[in-house]
């Protein structure tokens, strides 16, 4: 959103999107959202590294291991796309 609303990296209690309306830079919720986004991106990097090791390792990955990685990669991609949407809405 371009009208000063920031998409937050978490959903509300009913699964709806949460937005922060603030002209203040560096407020508590803004910093909490920044920290959450950083943690989500760190988790995505770690998951990608683990998946690459699993796929390129000496042993064949089991279907269960691959399914687990695919589910986690989907979650990480969903988080990353939300971060991109949020940050894109804040670019002036």
Residue pairs with C-beta under 8 A, 6 or more apart in sequence:
1 7
1 19
1 89
2 89
4 21
4 22
4 23
5 19
5 20
5 21
5 89
6 19
6 20
6 21
6 22
6 30
6 33
6 86
6 89
6 90
7 17
7 18
7 19
7 82
7 85
7 86
7 89
8 17
8 18
8 19
8 20
8 29
8 33
8 86
9 33
9 36
9 37
9 40
9 79
9 82
9 83
9 86
10 18
10 36
11 17
11 18
12 18
20 29
20 30
20 33
22 29
22 30
24 30
33 86
37 83
37 86
40 76
40 79
40 80
40 83
41 79
41 80
41 83
43 76
43 79
44 76
44 77
44 79
44 80
47 69
47 72
47 73
47 76
48 73
48 76
50 69
51 69
51 73
54 61
54 65
54 66
54 69
55 61
61 69
